[in-house]
Amino acid sequence: MRPGGIRTWPLAALVFVAIAAWPLLVQDVFLQRIGALVLLAAISASAWNLLGGYAGQVSVGHAVYFGAGAYSSLVVFNQWGWPPIAGAPIGVAVSMLIGAVVGTPTFRLRGHYFSMATIAAAELARILVANWPLTGAAVGLMGPPVPRSVWDLSFISPVPYHYLFLSVLVVLLAVTWWMTRSRMGYYLAAIRGGDRAARSLGVPVLRYKLYALLLSAGFTSMAGSLYAVMVGFADPDSALGILISVKMVIVAALGGAGTLFGPLAGAIILIPLEETTNAAFGGGGTGITFIVYGAIIVLVARFQPGGMAALWQAVTTRKTGSASRVS
């Protein structure tokens, strides 16, 4: 049985109960903030997973969609005084437009050539934003300095953000679950196995790659908007830096790309490690983060390419086999 099957659901239910109860069980603000960041990382990685995991198209330029959401939220505040969350639909529309423009030519590339093209697109977007006055150029944009109304979603405590992010993650996972059981899910599975084989089965490859990208870009943009709402700031590095794209890939791969709960598992492992490292080393934490990311890439590629989902499947299969032999 593939990861994400029946044996996974009881564990997933327990994990979601623990996540929902986390802000009520801990009083430390730092730990509560880590819980919110775990959910935000799970949203962005799950959104990437729609394209990179299920369709097998490894994009390393998803920061462009994340940045579209973050900047859209802050632009509507700075230009018209709207609540930042009002920019989320605009960010989704902009990210889908970018996805259509970028995806149409790049999907004709394969393997690492596609990944390199996505990096180039994201870096081009970062350079353009860093020189565009509307987006604050290299300085960036700020959100509301003080809460004006509840619609600003500007909270001192991380707890409201925790439950907001959890709600969005549940919706995203529900959409992903529905997709995997629809015609689109079966087509994407065929595409992941190989374009030529998928075409031989009558799958319109380029069209469904584009569908997956648009869906992935929309949810990634939503993650960017939520990030801007919580942090209240965005600049070219924090919203469009390559490290954002790399984090999405690593979180999904660590938990298990192409599985429903893999990105959440990867976020639960990686984000606390990253945050505690940054807290321990202060300004030097960024360099340590790169080292941690590199080590995780090597370990996953060498010992468990399927991530924690494959490890869980192996353990449960072994236990089931042992129980069958005993009976």
C-alpha positions as semicolon CSV with decimal commas, in nm:
position;residue;x (nm);y (nm);z (nm)
1;M;0,000;0,000;0,000
2;R;0,139;0,337;-0,102
3;P;0,222;0,606;0,156
4;G;-0,085;0,807;0,236
5;G;-0,301;0,493;0,236
6;I;-0,529;0,353;0,503
7;R;-0,256;0,281;0,757
8;T;-0,151;0,647;0,750
9;W;-0,485;0,798;0,844
10;P;-0,495;0,705;1,217
11;L;-0,150;0,853;1,268
12;A;-0,246;1,160;1,065
13;A;-0,555;1,210;1,279
14;L;-0,346;1,197;1,597
15;V;-0,096;1,443;1,449
16;F;-0,371;1,690;1,359
17;V;-0,522;1,663;1,706
18;A;-0,178;1,736;1,855
19;I;-0,129;2,030;1,617
20;A;-0,468;2,175;1,703
21;A;-0,397;2,142;2,074
22;W;-0,037;2,270;2,055
23;P;-0,105;2,639;2,136
24;L;-0,319;2,531;2,432
25;L;-0,054;2,295;2,569
26;V;0,245;2,531;2,555
27;Q;0,259;2,882;2,696
28;D;0,599;2,979;2,561
29;V;0,556;3,231;2,276
30;F;0,863;3,098;2,094
31;L;0,718;2,746;2,086
32;Q;0,379;2,879;1,977
33;R;0,548;3,069;1,694
34;I;0,728;2,753;1,584
35;G;0,390;2,580;1,562
36;A;0,257;2,853;1,331
37;L;0,572;2,842;1,117
38;V;0,545;2,465;1,084
39;L;0,195;2,503;0,942
40;L;0,303;2,784;0,707
41;A;0,591;2,570;0,577
42;A;0,352;2,275;0,538
43;I;0,117;2,491;0,328
44;S;0,392;2,608;0,091
45;A;0,548;2,260;0,063
46;S;0,208;2,097;0,007
47;A;0,140;2,351;-0,266
48;W;0,477;2,271;-0,428
49;N;0,394;1,902;-0,391
50;L;0,102;1,937;-0,633
51;L;0,352;2,000;-0,912
52;G;0,682;1,861;-0,790
53;G;0,550;1,555;-0,609
54;Y;0,241;1,437;-0,796
55;A;0,340;1,556;-1,146
56;G;0,713;1,494;-1,101
57;Q;0,808;1,843;-1,225
58;V;1,078;1,961;-0,983
59;S;1,045;2,337;-0,973
60;V;1,313;2,529;-0,783
61;G;1,156;2,863;-0,863
62;H;0,836;2,855;-0,661
63;A;0,956;3,160;-0,468
64;V;0,815;3,369;-0,753
65;Y;0,461;3,259;-0,661
66;F;0,527;3,296;-0,289
67;G;0,655;3,647;-0,353
68;A;0,356;3,733;-0,571
69;G;0,127;3,661;-0,277
70;A;0,341;3,843;-0,023
71;Y;0,387;4,155;-0,232
72;S;0,025;4,169;-0,348
73;S;-0,091;4,178;0,014
74;L;0,146;4,459;0,107
75;V;0,097;4,660;-0,213
76;V;-0,279;4,688;-0,160
77;F;-0,214;4,818;0,191
78;N;0,051;5,070;0,091
79;Q;-0,134;5,193;-0,220
80;W;-0,497;5,194;-0,107
81;G;-0,493;5,124;0,266
82;W;-0,677;4,792;0,229
83;P;-0,625;4,511;0,482
84;P;-0,328;4,305;0,358
85;I;-0,535;3,986;0,336
86;A;-0,747;4,160;0,070
87;G;-0,447;4,128;-0,161
88;A;-0,448;3,748;-0,139
89;P;-0,692;3,696;-0,432
90;I;-0,489;3,940;-0,640
91;G;-0,174;3,744;-0,555
92;V;-0,342;3,419;-0,660
93;A;-0,444;3,571;-0,994
94;V;-0,098;3,720;-1,053
95;S;0,078;3,395;-0,962
96;M;-0,145;3,196;-1,199
97;L;-0,072;3,443;-1,477
98;I;0,302;3,409;-1,409
99;G;0,262;3,031;-1,402
100;A;0,091;3,031;-1,741
101;V;0,363;3,252;-1,891
102;V;0,649;3,054;-1,738
103;G;0,499;2,707;-1,768
104;T;0,402;2,711;-2,135
105;P;0,762;2,721;-2,266
106;T;0,946;2,554;-1,976
107;F;0,731;2,239;-1,971
108;R;0,887;2,145;-2,301
109;L;1,213;2,101;-2,110
110;R;1,288;1,787;-1,911
111;G;1,470;1,696;-1,592
112;H;1,727;1,937;-1,458
113;Y;1,679;2,168;-1,758
114;F;1,326;2,241;-1,636
115;S;1,453;2,301;-1,283
116;M;1,720;2,541;-1,411
117;A;1,460;2,732;-1,612
118;T;1,241;2,779;-1,303
119;I;1,540;2,911;-1,107
120;A;1,611;3,161;-1,384
121;A;1,249;3,279;-1,386
122;A;1,245;3,329;-1,008
123;E;1,576;3,516;-1,009
124;L;1,454;3,740;-1,291
125;A;1,143;3,822;-1,087
126;R;1,356;3,900;-0,782
127;I;1,575;4,140;-0,978
128;L;1,272;4,316;-1,130
129;V;1,104;4,356;-0,791
130;A;1,428;4,484;-0,636
131;N;1,423;4,771;-0,888
132;W;1,049;4,848;-0,897
133;P;0,932;5,147;-0,687
134;L;0,579;5,004;-0,655
135;T;0,717;4,712;-0,453
136;G;0,954;4,925;-0,247
137;A;1,255;4,823;-0,457
138;A;1,539;4,676;-0,249
139;V;1,400;4,821;0,075
140;G;1,073;4,627;0,060
141;L;0,728;4,702;0,195
142;M;0,581;4,719;0,544
143;G;0,236;4,619;0,662
144;P;0,013;4,809;0,909
145;P;0,230;4,938;1,198
146;V;-0,063;4,899;1,439
147;P;-0,387;4,700;1,404
148;R;-0,665;4,916;1,257
149;S;-0,937;4,651;1,260
150;V;-0,972;4,277;1,295
151;W;-0,942;4,249;0,914
152;D;-0,576;4,349;0,934
153;L;-0,515;4,012;1,105
154;S;-0,239;4,179;1,305
155;F;-0,202;3,987;1,630
156;I;0,065;3,997;1,899
157;S;0,016;3,631;1,984
158;P;0,105;3,357;1,732
159;V;-0,204;3,158;1,835
160;P;-0,455;3,320;1,593
161;Y;-0,209;3,267;1,307
162;H;-0,172;2,904;1,412
163;Y;-0,541;2,833;1,365
164;L;-0,565;3,044;1,050
165;F;-0,280;2,850;0,892
166;L;-0,425;2,520;1,011
167;S;-0,756;2,600;0,841
168;V;-0,584;2,681;0,510
169;L;-0,373;2,364;0,534
170;V;-0,682;2,149;0,587
171;V;-0,845;2,302;0,277
172;L;-0,528;2,245;0,073
173;L;-0,497;1,883;0,183
174;A;-0,866;1,826;0,105
175;V;-0,815;1,966;-0,246
176;T;-0,504;1,749;-0,289
177;W;-0,689;1,438;-0,169
178;W;-0,972;1,509;-0,411
179;M;-0,728;1,569;-0,695
180;T;-0,545;1,240;-0,643
181;R;-0,873;1,052;-0,679
182;S;-0,989;1,238;-0,988
183;R;-0,892;1,197;-1,351
184;M;-0,632;1,470;-1,304
185;G;-0,460;1,269;-1,031
186;Y;-0,432;0,962;-1,253
187;Y;-0,305;1,171;-1,542
188;L;-0,041;1,333;-1,322
189;A;0,070;0,991;-1,197
190;A;0,117;0,884;-1,560
191;I;0,311;1,205;-1,635
192;R;0,535;1,144;-1,334
193;G;0,618;0,803;-1,481
194;G;0,733;0,961;-1,807
195;D;0,601;1,200;-2,070
196;R;0,634;0,955;-2,357
197;A;0,453;0,677;-2,174
198;A;0,179;0,919;-2,066
199;R;0,127;1,036;-2,425
200;S;0,101;0,677;-2,542
201;L;-0,191;0,639;-2,300
202;G;-0,365;0,942;-2,447
203;V;-0,278;1,188;-2,168
204;P;-0,263;1,555;-2,279
205;V;0,070;1,604;-2,102
206;L;0,135;1,976;-2,145
207;R;-0,222;2,069;-2,054
208;Y;-0,223;1,874;-1,728
209;K;0,124;1,992;-1,634
210;L;-0,010;2,344;-1,671
211;Y;-0,318;2,260;-1,462
212;A;-0,094;2,129;-1,185
213;L;0,127;2,438;-1,203
214;L;-0,167;2,679;-1,184
215;L;-0,313;2,498;-0,884
216;S;0,027;2,482;-0,717
217;A;0,104;2,848;-0,791
218;G;-0,230;2,963;-0,649
219;F;-0,182;2,789;-0,315
220;T;0,185;2,892;-0,297
221;S;0,074;3,252;-0,344
222;M;-0,173;3,208;-0,059
223;A;0,116;3,093;0,161
224;G;0,305;3,409;0,065
225;S;0,007;3,626;0,157
226;L;-0,024;3,456;0,495
227;Y;0,347;3,509;0,552
228;A;0,313;3,881;0,475
229;V;0,011;3,911;0,706
230;M;0,198;3,749;0,996
231;V;0,541;3,909;0,950
232;G;0,416;4,244;0,818
233;F;0,715;4,290;0,589
234;A;0,853;4,167;0,257
235;D;1,168;4,243;0,061
236;P;1,326;4,070;-0,240
237;D;1,530;3,829;-0,028
238;S;1,265;3,734;0,228
239;A;0,985;3,692;-0,027
240;L;1,165;3,594;-0,347
241;G;1,500;3,448;-0,239
242;I;1,604;3,110;-0,371
243;L;1,618;2,975;-0,017
244;I;1,237;2,990;-0,009
245;S;1,213;2,759;-0,309
246;V;1,480;2,529;-0,172
247;K;1,297;2,503;0,160
248;M;0,976;2,394;-0,014
249;V;1,162;2,122;-0,202
250;I;1,346;1,996;0,105
251;V;1,038;1,996;0,330
252;A;0,841;1,796;0,073
253;A;1,128;1,558;-0,003
254;L;1,208;1,502;0,363
255;G;0,852;1,405;0,444
256;G;0,779;1,230;0,117
257;A;0,709;1,404;-0,213
258;G;0,400;1,279;-0,390
259;T;0,222;1,183;-0,067
260;L;-0,060;1,364;0,107
261;F;0,095;1,413;0,451
262;G;0,462;1,404;0,353
263;P;0,510;1,785;0,341
264;L;0,353;1,821;0,685
265;A;0,585;1,555;0,826
266;G;0,884;1,728;0,669
267;A;0,779;2,064;0,815
268;I;0,740;1,913;1,162
269;I;1,098;1,789;1,143
270;L;1,275;2,073;0,963
271;I;1,119;2,394;1,093
272;P;1,186;2,338;1,468
273;L;1,543;2,242;1,378
274;E;1,586;2,557;1,168
275;E;1,430;2,790;1,424
276;T;1,627;2,656;1,720
277;T;1,946;2,680;1,515
278;N;1,872;3,042;1,424
279;A;1,788;3,122;1,787
280;A;2,107;2,959;1,912
281;F;2,343;3,123;1,661
282;G;2,165;3,456;1,607
283;G;2,276;3,631;1,291
284;G;2,501;3,338;1,203
285;G;2,203;3,107;1,187
286;T;2,149;3,166;0,815
287;G;2,480;3,006;0,726
288;I;2,403;2,712;0,953
289;T;2,065;2,680;0,779
290;F;2,236;2,626;0,445
291;I;2,454;2,357;0,600
292;V;2,149;2,186;0,752
293;Y;1,965;2,196;0,420
294;G;2,264;2,052;0,237
295;A;2,305;1,773;0,491
296;I;1,936;1,682;0,467
297;I;1,955;1,668;0,086
298;V;2,253;1,431;0,102
299;L;2,100;1,208;0,369
300;V;1,761;1,181;0,201
301;A;1,914;1,116;-0,141
302;R;2,152;0,854;-0,003
303;F;1,946;0,663;0,251
304;Q;1,574;0,735;0,204
305;P;1,482;0,891;-0,135
306;G;1,115;0,838;-0,057
307;G;1,136;1,047;0,261
308;M;0,967;0,973;0,592
309;A;0,655;0,845;0,414
310;A;0,854;0,563;0,254
311;L;1,017;0,486;0,588
312;W;0,676;0,472;0,756
313;Q;0,549;0,241;0,481
314;A;0,848;0,010;0,524
315;V;0,804;-0,007;0,901
316;T;0,429;-0,073;0,887
317;T;0,471;-0,329;0,608
318;R;0,736;-0,511;0,810
319;K;0,514;-0,515;1,119
320;T;0,216;-0,639;0,917
321;G;0,427;-0,913;0,763
322;S;0,562;-1,019;1,101
323;A;0,210;-1,032;1,247
324;S;0,090;-1,242;0,954
325;R;0,373;-1,492;0,998
326;V;0,303;-1,519;1,370
327;S;-0,069;-1,582;1,314
